[in-house]
Amino acid sequence: MLEKEVLSDPLFVAGVTDDYVLVFIDSPRDKSRLSERAKAENGKLKAKYGIRGYPTALILDGDGKKVGETGYRQGGAAEYVKHLKSFRRK
């Protein structure tokens, strides 16, 4: 739903590219689709950031410190951009 309703929408990309660097990490249910390296890296990231479910969107500062976390939200791309911007430091 997040991919379909938000991430693939050009309004989302246009709304966040000036403020964020987007990184997508896939963690499919079928782990055989991932290389051993990807499995290991995904495991490290999951542990480091305490990821418990998917989809998870982490908001990190320039040093990689987590400043926010969210997931799927209804409302489409414009509302999601607005939500992400609420994590920005003032």
N, C-alpha and C positions, 0 to 999 in steps of 0.2 A: 504494500500500500504506500509506504514512504517513497519508494522509487517511482511508482506509477503516478502518484498525486502531487509529489513535491520535487524530488531530485531531477526528474526528467523535464521539468517545466522550465523553459527559458527565463521566466520571471524569477525563479529561485536563483539560478546562476547569476543573472544580472544583479540581483539584490544582495548577493554576498561576496562577489569577487573582489570588491574594493577593500573589504574588511577581514576576510578569512582566506586561508589556504585550505582547500578541500582535499581530504585524503579518504579514499574508500577502501575498506578492508573487507573482503568477503570471508564469511565463515559459514559455508553451506552445511546443511544437515549431513549430506553425503561427503564425509571427509576424504574419501578416495579421490575426489576431484582436485585435492590440494597436494602440492609437493610436500615432502617431509620438512623442508625448510619453512614453508608457509605454515604448516601445522605448528611447528615449534615457535615461530614468531607470533602467531595468533595466540598461542598459549601464554607467552610472556606478556603480551599486551592485555590479555584478559585478566591475568593476575595483577599486573601493575596498576590497572585502572579500576579493578573491581567490577568488571562487566558481568552482569548476571543474566541478561536477556538480550534479545535482538528484535528489532533494530535498536542500536544504541548510537546516539550522536554525542560525542564528547567535544567540549569546547576547551581548548588548551591555550595557555599563553605562549609566548615566544620561547620559554624555557621548558615547555612540555608539561607544565603543572596544570592539573585539571581545575578549571574555574567554573565549569558547569557540565551538566549531563541532561540529556533529554532523549526522546525516542519519537515514535510516530505520534502525530497530533492531527486532528481533523482541522479542516479550514483551508487547505490548499497552500500553494507556494507563497503567496503574499503574507498570509498569517504566519507561516513557518519562518519566513525572513524576519518578521517583526518579533517573533518569539526569540530567535537566535540573537538578535540585536539587544534584547533585554539582558543578556549576559555580559555585555561590554562594560568595562570599568568606566566609571564617570570621572 
